Amino acid sequence: MDKKVNILLAEDDKNLGTILKSYLGAKGFDATLCENGKVALDTFKKGDFDFAILDVMMPVMDGFTLAKEIRKLDKKIPLLFLTAKTMQEDIIQGFEAGGDDYLTKPFSMEELLLRIQAIIRRVEQSGHSHKDPIYKFGNYVFDYDYQTLKIGKKENKLTSKEAELLKLLCNNLNEVLDRTAALNKIWGDDSYFNARSMDVYITKLRKYLKDDPKVELLNVHSIGFKLIAPEN
């Protein structure tokens, strides 16, 4: 991103929030601090933000709910969760809410910065890549650049990760997509939690693809996934 990155920071811990805002400012970001999810949502609606950092446990509106509301307004903005929760179900819930990454408290400022930079780099690379073809399979039309999946008059707007994963599946149409290769390409590594995250996105894609009975997205046990469909 050429312009200064504008970050929405939702954190109800005043001390931590102030420290994060000051640190991000020192690293060249513009950060707007909000003390709860409701204020953050109202601020997001009025502002022009490039990135959002959301604490999970907040009064009035929690971070998961806030993420879902933000995703209704903007499918592409990167979302990073800050959470004291380490339960597997909570982390999966964060990805289901549309999160791109999570950071468990306590964390170092350096790790936060590295994760922000990695997500922004991924967004930039996606935005500056050569124009991809429009994929047609079964009754679906998938435009990777615009992140849309259409069937008839119905259109689903995909998140960046949904689009990246569907692109890999389309590039391997009627062949097996290796699970580890997909994790390394999209998530950067094949850790357990990233693998669970990918399972969540596979489930989402299956819902989008349910309107054409000729199209199937299969699990290939211990290997990966296979998108089966007539090629157009």
SULRALIN-V62565 format. One record per residue. N is the residue number from 1. RES is the residue in one letter. SS is DSSP state (A for helix, B for strand, O for the rest). NEAR is the number of other C-alpha atoms within 8 Angstrom. Layout:
n;res;ss;near
N;RES;SS;NEAR
N;RES;SS;NEAR
//
This chain:
n;res;ss;near
1;M;O;6
2;D;O;3
3;K;O;4
4;K;O;8
5;V;O;11
6;N;B;12
7;I;B;13
8;L;B;14
9;L;B;14
10;A;B;15
11;E;O;14
12;D;O;11
13;D;O;7
14;K;A;8
15;N;A;6
16;L;A;8
17;G;A;13
18;T;A;9
19;I;A;8
20;L;A;9
21;K;A;12
22;S;A;8
23;Y;A;9
24;L;A;11
25;G;A;10
26;A;A;7
27;K;O;6
28;G;O;8
29;F;O;11
30;D;B;10
31;A;B;11
32;T;B;9
33;L;B;11
34;C;B;13
35;E;O;11
36;N;O;14
37;G;A;15
38;K;A;9
39;V;A;9
40;A;A;14
41;L;A;11
42;D;A;8
43;T;A;9
44;F;A;11
45;K;A;6
46;K;A;6
47;G;O;6
48;D;O;6
49;F;O;11
50;D;O;9
51;F;B;11
52;A;B;13
53;I;B;12
54;L;B;13
55;D;B;13
56;V;O;11
57;M;O;7
58;M;O;12
59;P;O;8
60;V;O;7
61;M;O;10
62;D;O;13
63;G;A;13
64;F;A;10
65;T;A;9
66;L;A;13
67;A;A;13
68;K;A;10
69;E;A;9
70;I;A;11
71;R;A;11
72;K;A;7
73;L;A;6
74;D;O;7
75;K;O;11
76;K;O;7
77;I;O;10
78;P;B;11
79;L;B;13
80;L;B;13
81;F;B;14
82;L;B;12
83;T;B;12
84;A;O;8
85;K;O;8
86;T;O;8
87;M;O;6
88;Q;A;7
89;E;A;6
90;D;A;9
91;I;A;12
92;I;A;12
93;Q;A;9
94;G;A;12
95;F;A;12
96;E;A;9
97;A;O;10
98;G;O;11
99;G;O;13
100;D;O;10
101;D;B;9
102;Y;B;11
103;L;B;10
104;T;B;10
105;K;O;8
106;P;O;5
107;F;O;8
108;S;O;6
109;M;A;8
110;E;A;6
111;E;A;8
112;L;A;10
113;L;A;8
114;L;A;8
115;R;A;9
116;I;A;9
117;Q;A;8
118;A;A;8
119;I;A;10
120;I;A;10
121;R;A;8
122;R;A;8
123;V;A;8
124;E;A;9
125;Q;A;8
126;S;A;7
127;G;A;6
128;H;O;6
129;S;O;6
130;H;O;4
131;K;O;5
132;D;O;7
133;P;O;6
134;I;B;8
135;Y;B;9
136;K;B;10
137;F;B;10
138;G;O;11
139;N;O;8
140;Y;B;11
141;V;B;11
142;F;B;11
143;D;B;12
144;Y;O;13
145;D;O;6
146;Y;O;5
147;Q;O;12
148;T;B;12
149;L;B;13
150;K;B;11
151;I;B;10
152;G;O;7
153;K;O;5
154;K;B;6
155;E;B;9
156;N;B;8
157;K;B;8
158;L;O;11
159;T;O;10
160;S;A;9
161;K;A;10
162;E;A;11
163;A;A;12
164;E;A;10
165;L;A;11
166;L;A;9
167;K;A;9
168;L;A;10
169;L;A;12
170;C;A;9
171;N;A;6
172;N;O;11
173;L;O;11
174;N;O;8
175;E;O;8
176;V;B;12
177;L;B;13
178;D;B;9
179;R;A;9
180;T;A;8
181;A;A;8
182;A;A;12
183;L;A;14
184;N;A;10
185;K;A;8
186;I;A;9
187;W;O;9
188;G;O;7
189;D;O;8
190;D;O;10
191;S;O;6
192;Y;A;6
193;F;A;9
194;N;A;11
195;A;A;10
196;R;A;9
197;S;A;10
198;M;A;9
199;D;A;8
200;V;A;11
201;Y;A;12
202;I;A;8
203;T;A;8
204;K;A;9
205;L;A;10
206;R;A;10
207;K;A;7
208;Y;A;9
209;L;O;10
210;K;O;9
211;D;O;6
212;D;O;9
213;P;O;6
214;K;O;8
215;V;O;12
216;E;B;12
217;L;B;10
218;L;B;8
219;N;B;7
220;V;B;9
221;H;O;5
222;S;O;4
223;I;O;9
224;G;B;12
225;F;B;13
226;K;B;16
227;L;B;15
228;I;B;12
229;A;O;11
230;P;O;8
231;E;B;6
232;N;O;5
//
